[in-house]
Structure formats: structure tokens, C-alpha cells
Amino acid sequence: MTKYNSTAKSFHWLSAILVIGLFAAGYWMVDLSYYSEWYQTAPYWHKSVGLCFVAITLARLIWKLLSTAPPIEGAAFEKKAASYAHYFIYILLFTMFLSGYLISTADGRGIEVFNWFEVPGLGSFIENQEDLAGQVHEYAAYVLIGLSSLHALAALKHHFINKDNTLKKML
């Protein structure tokens, strides 16, 4: 196998768009004032898209388990680094999902997803849950965007410097 299948590519690029888009939206949202017309709308969309991203990521992991992928190219340390980076990206994603949930449901209210359904809230488990979860969410977001950037730079390095098939496998 020399390329990822179209489903794996779709999951990858959709995830990339969602990571960048949700990061940008979150970065923008923290500065909204109470009087902004987006004060309630932006978090609603951020939460709805974020919860859809949870489902996409779970489907992606199931697909990853059920399908085969082309081998990782590069030196031994690059292969190991790529493998660890992918695992860490998934850990960061689930950290983001869980911390976002804990922020949004600390008051006991559920999360409405595009008026399709509501994810129930379980309330607060610890004192200042929304603040602590908010800090975890923020730091994890910065680490995720940083690691995702390194991931993209590594793919470009493989393409332009190593001149191997790494980037082409996902295009």
C-alpha cells in the first residue's frame, strides 16, 4: 500500500480543518464582551462543532483499527517520533473534548448540538471545575496547534528535503 484510502484522507483533512477552525474560534471567543452579538452564538457553534468532532474522531479511530495504512517513511527516530506524535495528538484531542465538556456542563446544564440533540450535563465534580477545565482546555489547545504545526512541517520536510512519498500519501 502506497497511499492512504479516501476515507482516511477525508478524516485527516476534516480533522485538520476542525482543529484549526476550532482553535481560531476559541482564540477569538475569549475576547468577546458580554455585549457582543456573538457572545452566546460563538460558544454555541464552538460546542456543537466540537461535539461533532468527538464523533468524527471516534469514527476515525475505528476506521484506523479496521483498515491498513501505508508504512511510515524516514529514519528510525523519525518513525518513532511520528508514531508518538500521532498518539499524543489523539491524547490532546480527547483532553480537549473532556475539558470542553467539563467547562460547559459545570452548571449542570447539557450541551445543545445544533438543535439536533442535547448531551446531558453531569454538573460539577470539583470546586472551580469550569476554571480548571478552562485552563486545561486552553493549554491543551496551544500544545495541539503547536504539535499539529510540527506535524505539517515534518510532512513538508519529507516532501521537499527528503523527497519521499510521505506527503503524497495523504494528498
VEXVOKOL-245904 format. One record per residue: residue number from 1; z, y, x of N, C-alpha, C in turn; residue in three letters. Coordinates in Angstrom, 2 decimals, decimal comma, always signed. Each point is the difference from the previous one (the first is absolute). Layout:
residues N
+-----+---------+---------+---------+---------+---------+---------+---------+---------+---------+---------+
| num |    n.c3 |    n.c2 |    n.c1 |   ca.c3 |   ca.c2 |   ca.c1 |    c.c3 |    c.c2 |    c.c1 | residuo |
+-----+---------+---------+---------+---------+---------+---------+---------+---------+---------+---------+
| NUM |       Z |       Y |       X |       Z |       Y |       X |       Z |       Y |       X |     Ala |
...
+-----+---------+---------+---------+---------+---------+---------+---------+---------+---------+---------+
This chain:
residues 171
+-----+---------+---------+---------+---------+---------+---------+---------+---------+---------+---------+
| num |    n.c3 |    n.c2 |    n.c1 |   ca.c3 |   ca.c2 |   ca.c1 |    c.c3 |    c.c2 |    c.c1 | residuo |
+-----+---------+---------+---------+---------+---------+---------+---------+---------+---------+---------+
|   1 |   +0,00 |   -1,17 |   +0,84 |   +0,00 |   +1,17 |   -0,84 |   +0,00 |   +1,25 |   +0,89 |     Met |
|   2 |   -0,94 |   +0,89 |   -0,26 |   -0,14 |   +1,20 |   +0,85 |   +0,38 |   +1,30 |   -0,71 |     Thr |
|   3 |   +0,17 |   -0,07 |   -1,34 |   +0,36 |   +1,20 |   -0,76 |   +1,02 |   -0,36 |   -1,07 |     Lys |
|   4 |   +0,73 |   +1,01 |   -0,46 |   +0,88 |   -0,19 |   -1,14 |   -0,85 |   -0,09 |   -1,26 |     Tyr |
|   5 |   +0,48 |   -0,74 |   -0,99 |   -0,74 |   -0,09 |   -1,25 |   +0,14 |   +1,31 |   -0,78 |     Asn |
|   6 |   -0,83 |   +0,17 |   -1,00 |   -0,05 |   +1,28 |   -0,73 |   +1,32 |   +0,31 |   -0,72 |     Ser |
|   7 |   +0,71 |   -1,02 |   -0,44 |   +1,29 |   +0,24 |   -0,65 |   +1,00 |   +0,54 |   +1,00 |     Thr |
|   8 |   +0,07 |   -0,60 |   +1,18 |   +0,92 |   +0,47 |   +1,04 |   -0,35 |   +1,43 |   +0,42 |     Ala |
|   9 |   -1,29 |   +0,29 |   +0,13 |   -0,43 |   +1,36 |   +0,36 |   +0,40 |   +0,99 |   -1,08 |     Lys |
|  10 |   -0,18 |   -0,38 |   -1,26 |   +0,36 |   +0,89 |   -1,11 |   +1,50 |   +0,28 |   +0,01 |     Ser |
|  11 |   +0,81 |   -1,03 |   +0,17 |   +1,45 |   +0,19 |   +0,08 |   +0,36 |   +0,93 |   +1,16 |     Phe |
|  12 |   -0,62 |   -0,22 |   +1,15 |   +0,30 |   +0,80 |   +1,19 |   -0,30 |   +1,48 |   -0,22 |     His |
|  13 |   -1,21 |   +0,30 |   -0,46 |   -0,41 |   +1,40 |   -0,13 |   +0,69 |   +0,68 |   -1,17 |     Trp |
|  14 |   +0,26 |   -0,73 |   -1,08 |   +0,76 |   +0,57 |   -1,10 |   +1,42 |   +0,32 |   +0,46 |     Leu |
|  15 |   +0,60 |   -0,91 |   +0,76 |   +1,34 |   +0,24 |   +0,53 |   +0,01 |   +1,21 |   +0,93 |     Ser |
|  16 |   -1,01 |   +0,13 |   +0,84 |   -0,08 |   +1,15 |   +0,91 |   -0,06 |   +1,30 |   -0,78 |     Ala |
|  17 |   -0,84 |   +0,03 |   -1,03 |   -0,13 |   +1,20 |   -0,84 |   +1,33 |   +0,31 |   -0,69 |     Ile |
|  18 |   +0,66 |   -1,03 |   -0,51 |   +1,27 |   +0,20 |   -0,69 |   +1,10 |   +0,47 |   +0,94 |     Leu |
|  19 |   +0,07 |   -0,57 |   +1,19 |   +1,02 |   +0,44 |   +0,98 |   -0,20 |   +1,47 |   +0,33 |     Val |
|  20 |   -1,23 |   +0,38 |   +0,30 |   -0,29 |   +1,40 |   +0,35 |   +0,24 |   +0,92 |   -1,19 |     Ile |
|  21 |   -0,50 |   -0,40 |   -1,17 |   +0,15 |   +0,82 |   -1,19 |   +1,44 |   +0,16 |   -0,44 |     Gly |
|  22 |   +0,76 |   -1,09 |   -0,01 |   +1,41 |   +0,09 |   -0,40 |   +0,82 |   +0,78 |   +1,01 |     Leu |
|  23 |   -0,33 |   -0,16 |   +1,29 |   +0,70 |   +0,79 |   +1,02 |   -0,28 |   +1,49 |   -0,21 |     Phe |
|  24 |   -1,26 |   +0,35 |   -0,17 |   -0,36 |   +1,41 |   -0,20 |   +0,66 |   +0,56 |   -1,25 |     Ala |
|  25 |   -0,02 |   -0,77 |   -1,09 |   +0,62 |   +0,46 |   -1,23 |   +1,51 |   +0,17 |   +0,17 |     Ala |
|  26 |   +0,64 |   -0,97 |   +0,65 |   +1,44 |   +0,09 |   +0,24 |   +0,36 |   +1,19 |   +0,87 |     Gly |
|  27 |   -0,79 |   +0,21 |   +1,03 |   +0,23 |   +1,14 |   +0,90 |   -0,12 |   +1,32 |   -0,76 |     Tyr |
|  28 |   -0,98 |   +0,08 |   -0,89 |   -0,22 |   +1,20 |   -0,79 |   +1,09 |   +0,16 |   -1,06 |     Trp |
|  29 |   +0,43 |   -1,10 |   -0,62 |   +0,94 |   +0,06 |   -1,11 |   +1,38 |   +0,53 |   +0,40 |     Met |
|  30 |   +0,43 |   -0,28 |   +1,22 |   +1,37 |   +0,39 |   +0,36 |   +0,20 |   +1,51 |   +0,00 |     Val |
|  31 |   -1,08 |   +0,75 |   +0,08 |   +0,11 |   +1,46 |   -0,01 |   -0,26 |   +0,62 |   -1,36 |     Asp |
|  32 |   -0,20 |   -0,81 |   -1,02 |   -0,24 |   +0,56 |   -1,34 |   +1,30 |   +0,61 |   -0,54 |     Leu |
|  33 |   -0,13 |   +1,15 |   -0,60 |   +1,17 |   +0,62 |   -0,61 |   +0,12 |   -0,48 |   -1,44 |     Ser |
|  34 |   +1,16 |   +0,20 |   -0,56 |   +0,26 |   -0,39 |   -1,38 |   -1,00 |   +0,66 |   -0,96 |     Tyr |
|  35 |   -0,49 |   +1,16 |   +0,38 |   -0,89 |   +0,78 |   -0,87 |   -1,48 |   -0,33 |   +0,20 |     Tyr |
|  36 |   -0,30 |   -0,88 |   +0,93 |   -1,39 |   -0,40 |   +0,21 |   -0,48 |   -0,85 |   -1,17 |     Ser |
|  37 |   -1,25 |   +0,21 |   -0,38 |   -0,57 |   -0,81 |   -1,08 |   -0,10 |   -1,48 |   +0,40 |     Glu |
|  38 |   +0,06 |   -0,29 |   +1,28 |   -0,11 |   -1,37 |   +0,51 |   +1,35 |   -0,68 |   +0,20 |     Trp |
|  39 |   +1,09 |   +0,72 |   -0,24 |   +1,35 |   -0,49 |   +0,31 |   +0,29 |   -1,37 |   -0,63 |     Tyr |
|  40 |   -0,45 |   -0,22 |   -1,22 |   +0,22 |   -1,30 |   -0,64 |   -1,24 |   -0,88 |   +0,02 |     Gln |
|  41 |   -1,17 |   +0,62 |   +0,02 |   -1,25 |   -0,77 |   -0,04 |   -0,24 |   -0,76 |   +1,31 |     Thr |
|  42 |   +0,19 |   +0,67 |   +1,14 |   -0,27 |   -0,63 |   +1,29 |   +0,88 |   -1,23 |   +0,24 |     Ala |
|  43 |   +1,32 |   +0,08 |   -0,22 |   +0,81 |   -1,21 |   +0,18 |   -0,39 |   -1,14 |   -0,96 |     Pro |
|  44 |   -0,38 |   +0,34 |   -1,22 |   -0,45 |   -1,01 |   -0,96 |   -1,20 |   -0,77 |   +0,56 |     Tyr |
|  45 |   -0,99 |   +0,73 |   +0,50 |   -1,19 |   -0,63 |   +0,58 |   +0,35 |   -0,77 |   +1,27 |     Trp |
|  46 |   +0,85 |   +0,58 |   +0,84 |   +0,40 |   -0,64 |   +1,26 |   +0,68 |   -1,34 |   -0,29 |     His |
|  47 |   +0,92 |   +0,00 |   -0,96 |   +0,70 |   -1,24 |   -0,36 |   -0,95 |   -1,01 |   -0,63 |     Lys |
|  48 |   -0,86 |   +0,45 |   -0,89 |   -0,93 |   -0,91 |   -0,66 |   -0,95 |   -0,64 |   +1,00 |     Ser |
|  49 |   -0,58 |   +0,81 |   +0,86 |   -0,91 |   -0,54 |   +1,02 |   +0,77 |   -0,90 |   +0,96 |     Val |
|  50 |   +1,21 |   +0,42 |   +0,37 |   +0,82 |   -0,81 |   +0,90 |   +0,31 |   -1,38 |   -0,58 |     Gly |
|  51 |   +0,32 |   -0,05 |   -1,27 |   +0,29 |   -1,30 |   -0,62 |   -1,26 |   -0,85 |   -0,14 |     Leu |
|  52 |   -1,13 |   +0,62 |   -0,24 |   -1,27 |   -0,75 |   +0,00 |   -0,27 |   -0,54 |   +1,40 |     Cys |
|  53 |   +0,37 |   +0,78 |   +1,02 |   -0,18 |   -0,41 |   +1,39 |   +0,87 |   -1,22 |   +0,32 |     Phe |
|  54 |   +1,18 |   -0,10 |   -0,62 |   +0,83 |   -1,20 |   +0,18 |   -0,79 |   -1,23 |   -0,46 |     Val |
|  55 |   -0,58 |   +0,08 |   -1,18 |   -0,77 |   -1,13 |   -0,55 |   -1,19 |   -0,33 |   +0,89 |     Ala |
|  56 |   -0,69 |   +1,04 |   +0,48 |   -1,15 |   -0,20 |   +0,89 |   +0,43 |   -0,69 |   +1,29 |     Ile |
|  57 |   +1,13 |   +0,43 |   +0,54 |   +0,49 |   -0,58 |   +1,26 |   +0,42 |   -1,46 |   -0,20 |     Thr |
|  58 |   +0,64 |   -0,29 |   -1,11 |   +0,36 |   -1,40 |   -0,28 |   -1,25 |   -0,86 |   -0,15 |     Leu |
|  59 |   -1,00 |   +0,51 |   -0,71 |   -1,26 |   -0,73 |   -0,15 |   -0,67 |   -0,18 |   +1,36 |     Ala |
|  60 |   +0,08 |   +1,05 |   +0,83 |   -0,59 |   -0,07 |   +1,34 |   +0,67 |   -1,09 |   +0,83 |     Arg |
|  61 |   +1,32 |   -0,08 |   -0,06 |   +0,72 |   -1,02 |   +0,76 |   -0,35 |   -1,40 |   -0,48 |     Leu |
|  62 |   -0,12 |   -0,16 |   -1,31 |   -0,40 |   -1,30 |   -0,54 |   -1,41 |   -0,35 |   +0,48 |     Ile |
|  63 |   -0,90 |   +0,98 |   -0,05 |   -1,37 |   -0,23 |   +0,47 |   -0,01 |   -0,37 |   +1,48 |     Trp |
|  64 |   +0,84 |   +0,67 |   +0,76 |   +0,09 |   -0,25 |   +1,45 |   +0,46 |   -1,44 |   +0,27 |     Lys |
|  65 |   +0,91 |   -0,49 |   -0,84 |   +0,48 |   -1,38 |   +0,16 |   -1,05 |   -1,03 |   -0,40 |     Leu |
|  66 |   -0,84 |   +0,36 |   -0,97 |   -0,96 |   -0,96 |   -0,54 |   -1,36 |   +0,00 |   +0,71 |     Leu |
|  67 |   -0,28 |   +1,03 |   +0,79 |   -1,31 |   +0,09 |   +0,64 |   +0,15 |   -0,02 |   +1,52 |     Ser |
|  68 |   -1,12 |   -0,19 |   +0,66 |   +0,01 |   +0,01 |   +1,45 |   -0,50 |   +1,35 |   +0,50 |     Thr |
|  69 |   +0,47 |   +0,37 |   +1,17 |   -0,37 |   +1,27 |   +0,61 |   -0,63 |   -0,27 |   +1,36 |     Ala |
|  70 |   -0,88 |   +0,89 |   +0,44 |   -0,56 |   -0,18 |   +1,34 |   +1,09 |   +0,18 |   +1,05 |     Pro |
|  71 |   -0,19 |   -0,60 |   +1,16 |   +1,02 |   +0,12 |   +1,04 |   +0,11 |   +1,44 |   +0,52 |     Pro |
|  72 |   +1,21 |   +0,36 |   +0,44 |   +0,23 |   +1,30 |   +0,61 |   -0,62 |   -0,02 |   +1,40 |     Ile |
|  73 |   -0,68 |   +1,08 |   +0,35 |   -0,64 |   +0,09 |   +1,31 |   +0,84 |   +0,86 |   +0,94 |     Glu |
|  74 |   -0,16 |   -0,23 |   +1,29 |   +0,67 |   +0,82 |   +0,99 |   +0,83 |   -0,84 |   +0,95 |     Gly |
|  75 |   +0,70 |   +0,71 |   +0,89 |   +0,89 |   -0,64 |   +0,97 |   +1,19 |   -0,60 |   -0,75 |     Ala |
|  76 |   +0,72 |   -0,88 |   +0,66 |   +1,13 |   -0,69 |   -0,63 |   +1,03 |   +0,99 |   -0,54 |     Ala |
|  77 |   +0,32 |   +1,04 |   +0,77 |   +1,00 |   +0,97 |   -0,46 |   -0,53 |   +0,81 |   -1,18 |     Phe |
|  78 |   -1,32 |   +0,23 |   -0,07 |   -0,59 |   +0,72 |   -1,13 |   +0,08 |   -0,84 |   -1,27 |     Glu |
|  79 |   -0,26 |   -1,29 |   +0,15 |   +0,09 |   -0,90 |   -1,15 |   +1,43 |   -0,05 |   -0,53 |     Lys |
|  80 |   +0,96 |   -0,10 |   +0,91 |   +1,41 |   -0,04 |   -0,40 |   +0,41 |   +1,33 |   -0,63 |     Lys |
|  81 |   -0,42 |   +1,11 |   +0,59 |   +0,32 |   +1,33 |   -0,53 |   -0,62 |   +0,18 |   -1,39 |     Ala |
|  82 |   -1,23 |   -0,44 |   -0,17 |   -0,67 |   +0,11 |   -1,31 |   +0,74 |   -0,81 |   -1,05 |     Ala |
|  83 |   +0,40 |   -1,19 |   +0,36 |   +0,72 |   -0,86 |   -0,93 |   +1,33 |   +0,64 |   -0,41 |     Ser |
|  84 |   +0,76 |   +0,47 |   +0,97 |   +1,28 |   +0,66 |   -0,30 |   -0,21 |   +1,27 |   -0,81 |     Tyr |
|  85 |   -1,03 |   +0,76 |   +0,32 |   -0,28 |   +1,25 |   -0,73 |   -0,30 |   -0,30 |   -1,47 |     Ala |
|  86 |   -0,78 |   -1,04 |   -0,25 |   -0,31 |   -0,36 |   -1,39 |   +1,26 |   -0,40 |   -0,77 |     His |
|  87 |   +0,85 |   -0,82 |   +0,63 |   +1,26 |   -0,38 |   -0,66 |   +0,86 |   +1,23 |   -0,26 |     Tyr |
|  88 |   +0,08 |   +0,89 |   +0,98 |   +0,84 |   +1,18 |   -0,14 |   -0,55 |   +0,94 |   -1,09 |     Phe |
|  89 |   -1,32 |   +0,07 |   -0,12 |   -0,60 |   +0,81 |   -1,08 |   +0,44 |   -0,54 |   -1,35 |     Ile |
|  90 |   -0,02 |   -1,33 |   -0,17 |   +0,45 |   -0,58 |   -1,27 |   +1,49 |   +0,26 |   -0,24 |     Tyr |
|  91 |   +0,80 |   -0,11 |   +1,04 |   +1,44 |   +0,30 |   -0,13 |   +0,19 |   +1,45 |   -0,42 |     Ile |
|  92 |   -0,74 |   +0,90 |   +0,61 |   +0,09 |   +1,42 |   -0,36 |   -0,45 |   +0,24 |   -1,44 |     Leu |
|  93 |   -1,07 |   -0,65 |   -0,40 |   -0,47 |   +0,16 |   -1,38 |   +1,07 |   -0,43 |   -0,99 |     Leu |
|  94 |   +0,61 |   -1,16 |   +0,24 |   +1,03 |   -0,46 |   -0,94 |   +1,27 |   +0,84 |   +0,09 |     Phe |
|  95 |   +0,27 |   +0,56 |   +1,17 |   +1,10 |   +0,97 |   +0,12 |   -0,30 |   +1,23 |   -0,84 |     Thr |
|  96 |   -1,24 |   +0,46 |   +0,04 |   -0,41 |   +1,16 |   -0,81 |   +0,11 |   -0,33 |   -1,49 |     Met |
|  97 |   -0,47 |   -1,17 |   -0,39 |   +0,04 |   -0,39 |   -1,41 |   +1,45 |   -0,06 |   -0,50 |     Phe |
|  98 |   +0,86 |   -0,67 |   +0,76 |   +1,39 |   -0,16 |   -0,42 |   +0,74 |   +1,33 |   -0,01 |     Leu |
|  99 |   -0,17 |   +0,80 |   +1,05 |   +0,71 |   +1,29 |   +0,05 |   -0,51 |   +0,94 |   -1,09 |     Ser |
| 100 |   -1,29 |   -0,02 |   -0,27 |   -0,54 |   +0,81 |   -1,09 |   +0,59 |   -0,41 |   -1,34 |     Gly |
| 101 |   +0,12 |   -1,29 |   -0,20 |   +0,61 |   -0,50 |   -1,23 |   +1,46 |   +0,45 |   -0,10 |     Tyr |
| 102 |   +0,74 |   -0,10 |   +1,10 |   +1,41 |   +0,39 |   -0,01 |   +0,20 |   +1,50 |   -0,22 |     Leu |
| 103 |   -0,93 |   +0,80 |   +0,50 |   +0,05 |   +1,45 |   -0,26 |   -0,21 |   +0,24 |   -1,50 |     Ile |
| 104 |   -1,04 |   -0,59 |   -0,52 |   -0,46 |   +0,30 |   -1,37 |   +0,90 |   -0,55 |   -1,09 |     Ser |
| 105 |   +0,75 |   -1,05 |   +0,29 |   +0,78 |   -0,64 |   -1,06 |   +1,50 |   +0,15 |   +0,19 |     Thr |
| 106 |   +0,42 |   +0,82 |   +0,94 |   +1,43 |   +0,18 |   +0,27 |   +0,74 |   +0,50 |   -1,24 |     Ala |
| 107 |   -0,68 |   +0,75 |   -0,84 |   +0,63 |   +0,53 |   -1,22 |   -0,06 |   -0,99 |   -1,16 |     Asp |
| 108 |   -0,52 |   -1,19 |   +0,23 |   -0,05 |   -1,03 |   -1,03 |   -1,26 |   -0,01 |   -0,83 |     Gly |
| 109 |   -0,81 |   +1,03 |   +0,13 |   -1,27 |   +0,04 |   -0,76 |   -1,05 |   -0,86 |   +0,69 |     Arg |
| 110 |   -0,88 |   -0,57 |   -0,80 |   -1,10 |   -0,78 |   +0,54 |   -1,11 |   +0,91 |   +0,51 |     Gly |
| 111 |   -1,03 |   -0,63 |   +0,54 |   -1,16 |   +0,74 |   +0,52 |   -1,20 |   -0,31 |   -0,89 |     Ile |
| 112 |   -0,52 |   +1,03 |   -0,63 |   -1,19 |   -0,13 |   -0,85 |   -1,23 |   -0,06 |   +0,90 |     Glu |
| 113 |   -0,84 |   -1,00 |   -0,21 |   -1,20 |   -0,18 |   +0,82 |   -1,22 |   +0,33 |   -0,86 |     Val |
| 114 |   -0,53 |   +1,20 |   +0,19 |   -1,21 |   +0,46 |   -0,72 |   +0,06 |   -0,22 |   -1,51 |     Phe |
| 115 |   +1,17 |   +0,06 |   -0,59 |   +0,17 |   -0,26 |   -1,43 |   -0,48 |   -1,39 |   -0,41 |     Asn |
| 116 |   -0,14 |   -0,91 |   +0,97 |   -0,40 |   -1,38 |   -0,30 |   +1,23 |   -0,85 |   -0,28 |     Trp |
| 117 |   +1,02 |   +0,15 |   +0,85 |   +1,23 |   -0,77 |   -0,12 |   +1,08 |   +0,71 |   +0,81 |     Phe |
| 118 |   +1,21 |   -0,46 |   -0,16 |   +1,12 |   +0,59 |   +0,73 |   +0,67 |   -1,07 |   +0,85 |     Glu |
| 119 |   +0,26 |   +0,34 |   +1,25 |   +0,78 |   -0,87 |   +0,88 |   +1,46 |   +0,40 |   -0,22 |     Val |
| 120 |   +0,84 |   -0,93 |   -0,43 |   +1,37 |   +0,37 |   -0,33 |   +0,79 |   +0,48 |   +1,22 |     Pro |
| 121 |   +0,91 |   +0,92 |   -0,25 |   +0,89 |   +0,49 |   +1,05 |   +1,30 |   -0,77 |   -0,03 |     Gly |
| 122 |   +0,55 |   -0,25 |   +1,16 |   +1,26 |   -0,75 |   +0,08 |   +1,18 |   +0,91 |   +0,30 |     Leu |
| 123 |   -0,26 |   +1,29 |   +0,13 |   +1,08 |   +0,94 |   +0,26 |   +0,35 |   +0,06 |   +1,48 |     Gly |
| 124 |   +1,10 |   +0,63 |   +0,26 |   +0,43 |   +0,23 |   +1,38 |   +0,89 |   -1,13 |   +0,47 |     Ser |
| 125 |   -0,22 |   -0,46 |   +1,22 |   +0,80 |   -1,07 |   +0,60 |   +1,03 |   +0,56 |   +0,97 |     Phe |
| 126 |   -0,32 |   +1,15 |   +0,60 |   +0,90 |   +0,62 |   +0,98 |   +0,07 |   +1,50 |   -0,27 |     Ile |
| 127 |   +1,02 |   +0,61 |   +0,52 |   +0,16 |   +1,45 |   -0,15 |   -1,13 |   +0,72 |   +0,75 |     Glu |
| 128 |   -0,54 |   +1,02 |   -0,61 |   -1,11 |   +0,79 |   +0,58 |   -1,25 |   -0,85 |   +0,25 |     Asn |
| 129 |   -0,21 |   -0,99 |   -0,84 |   -1,13 |   -0,92 |   +0,18 |   -1,33 |   +0,73 |   +0,13 |     Gln |
| 130 |   -0,26 |   +0,97 |   -0,90 |   -1,29 |   +0,67 |   +0,03 |   -0,20 |   +0,79 |   +1,29 |     Glu |
| 131 |   +1,09 |   +0,56 |   +0,56 |   -0,12 |   +0,75 |   +1,25 |   -0,23 |   -0,93 |   +1,19 |     Asp |
| 132 |   +0,77 |   -1,08 |   +0,06 |   -0,16 |   -0,95 |   +1,11 |   -1,37 |   -0,69 |   -0,06 |     Leu |
| 133 |   -0,38 |   -0,42 |   -1,20 |   -1,31 |   -0,63 |   -0,18 |   -1,11 |   +1,00 |   +0,31 |     Ala |
| 134 |   +0,23 |   +1,27 |   -0,33 |   -0,98 |   +1,04 |   +0,30 |   -0,21 |   +0,17 |   +1,49 |     Gly |
| 135 |   +1,08 |   -0,08 |   +0,77 |   -0,13 |   +0,10 |   +1,46 |   -0,75 |   -1,21 |   +0,55 |     Gln |
| 136 |   +0,35 |   -1,19 |   -0,48 |   -0,71 |   -1,21 |   +0,44 |   -1,47 |   +0,12 |   -0,35 |     Val |
| 137 |   -0,29 |   +0,46 |   -1,21 |   -1,38 |   +0,15 |   -0,47 |   -0,77 |   +0,97 |   +0,90 |     His |
| 138 |   +0,62 |   +1,11 |   +0,32 |   -0,66 |   +1,01 |   +0,84 |   -0,26 |   -0,52 |   +1,41 |     Glu |
| 139 |   +1,03 |   -0,56 |   +0,63 |   -0,18 |   -0,49 |   +1,38 |   -0,98 |   -1,16 |   +0,05 |     Tyr |
| 140 |   +0,09 |   -0,90 |   -0,96 |   -0,94 |   -1,13 |   -0,04 |   -1,43 |   +0,50 |   -0,20 |     Ala |
| 141 |   -0,16 |   +1,06 |   -0,79 |   -1,34 |   +0,56 |   -0,22 |   -0,58 |   +0,53 |   +1,30 |     Ala |
| 142 |   +0,81 |   +0,72 |   +0,76 |   -0,49 |   +0,53 |   +1,28 |   -0,34 |   -1,13 |   +0,98 |     Tyr |
| 143 |   +0,85 |   -1,01 |   +0,05 |   -0,28 |   -1,14 |   +0,90 |   -1,25 |   -0,73 |   -0,47 |     Val |
| 144 |   -0,15 |   -0,19 |   -1,31 |   -1,17 |   -0,68 |   -0,54 |   -1,29 |   +0,76 |   +0,31 |     Leu |
| 145 |   +0,02 |   +1,31 |   -0,19 |   -1,22 |   +0,77 |   +0,27 |   -0,29 |   +0,00 |   +1,51 |     Ile |
| 146 |   +1,04 |   +0,03 |   +0,81 |   -0,19 |   -0,08 |   +1,45 |   -0,58 |   -1,33 |   +0,44 |     Gly |
| 147 |   +0,57 |   -1,09 |   -0,52 |   -0,48 |   -1,33 |   +0,36 |   -1,41 |   -0,24 |   -0,54 |     Leu |
| 148 |   -0,28 |   +0,51 |   -1,19 |   -1,34 |   -0,11 |   -0,56 |   -1,01 |   +0,76 |   +0,85 |     Ser |
| 149 |   +0,41 |   +1,15 |   +0,51 |   -0,87 |   +0,78 |   +0,90 |   -0,27 |   -0,76 |   +1,29 |     Ser |
| 150 |   +1,05 |   -0,62 |   +0,55 |   -0,20 |   -0,81 |   +1,21 |   -0,92 |   -1,18 |   -0,28 |     Leu |
| 151 |   +0,15 |   -0,58 |   -1,17 |   -0,87 |   -1,11 |   -0,43 |   -1,46 |   +0,45 |   -0,01 |     His |
| 152 |   -0,25 |   +1,17 |   -0,59 |   -1,38 |   +0,53 |   -0,05 |   -0,50 |   +0,33 |   +1,40 |     Ala |
| 153 |   +0,85 |   +0,60 |   +0,83 |   -0,41 |   +0,33 |   +1,37 |   -0,29 |   -1,27 |   +0,81 |     Leu |
| 154 |   +0,77 |   -1,05 |   -0,22 |   -0,25 |   -1,26 |   +0,69 |   -1,35 |   -0,58 |   -0,40 |     Ala |
| 155 |   -0,33 |   +0,08 |   -1,29 |   -1,29 |   -0,49 |   -0,46 |   -1,14 |   +0,79 |   +0,64 |     Ala |
| 156 |   +0,18 |   +1,33 |   +0,10 |   -1,02 |   +0,84 |   +0,65 |   -0,10 |   -0,31 |   +1,49 |     Leu |
| 157 |   +1,13 |   -0,24 |   +0,64 |   +0,01 |   -0,37 |   +1,43 |   -0,78 |   -1,30 |   +0,21 |     Lys |
| 158 |   +0,24 |   -0,98 |   -0,87 |   -0,72 |   -1,27 |   +0,11 |   -1,50 |   +0,21 |   -0,20 |     His |
| 159 |   -0,36 |   +0,90 |   -0,90 |   -1,41 |   +0,23 |   -0,30 |   -0,70 |   +0,76 |   +1,13 |     His |
| 160 |   +0,59 |   +1,10 |   +0,44 |   -0,69 |   +0,88 |   +0,95 |   +0,26 |   -0,34 |   +1,47 |     Phe |
| 161 |   +1,16 |   -0,54 |   +0,32 |   +0,31 |   -0,30 |   +1,39 |   -0,25 |   -1,47 |   +0,31 |     Ile |
| 162 |   +0,61 |   -0,88 |   -0,78 |   -0,18 |   -1,43 |   +0,23 |   -1,37 |   -0,50 |   -0,47 |     Asn |
| 163 |   -0,58 |   +0,73 |   -0,96 |   -1,29 |   -0,35 |   -0,58 |   +0,00 |   -1,42 |   -0,59 |     Lys |
| 164 |   +1,13 |   -0,32 |   -0,65 |   +0,08 |   -1,30 |   -0,66 |   -0,19 |   +0,15 |   -1,51 |     Asp |
| 165 |   +0,24 |   -1,05 |   -0,72 |   -0,31 |   -0,09 |   -1,42 |   +1,16 |   +0,40 |   -0,92 |     Asn |
| 166 |   +1,12 |   +0,46 |   +0,57 |   +1,20 |   +0,25 |   -0,78 |   -0,23 |   +0,91 |   -1,20 |     Thr |
| 167 |   -0,58 |   +1,16 |   +0,20 |   -0,22 |   +0,95 |   -1,09 |   -1,08 |   -0,52 |   -0,96 |     Leu |
| 168 |   -1,04 |   -0,56 |   +0,54 |   -1,11 |   -0,49 |   -0,84 |   +0,45 |   -1,09 |   -0,98 |     Lys |
| 169 |   +1,03 |   -0,75 |   +0,36 |   +0,49 |   -1,06 |   -0,88 |   +0,53 |   +0,56 |   -1,32 |     Lys |
| 170 |   +0,46 |   +1,25 |   +0,04 |   +0,61 |   +0,59 |   -1,20 |   -0,92 |   +1,00 |   -0,69 |     Met |
| 171 |   -1,16 |   +0,27 |   +0,57 |   -0,94 |   +0,95 |   -0,63 |   -0,98 |   -0,74 |   -0,90 |     Leu |
+-----+---------+---------+---------+---------+---------+---------+---------+---------+---------+---------+
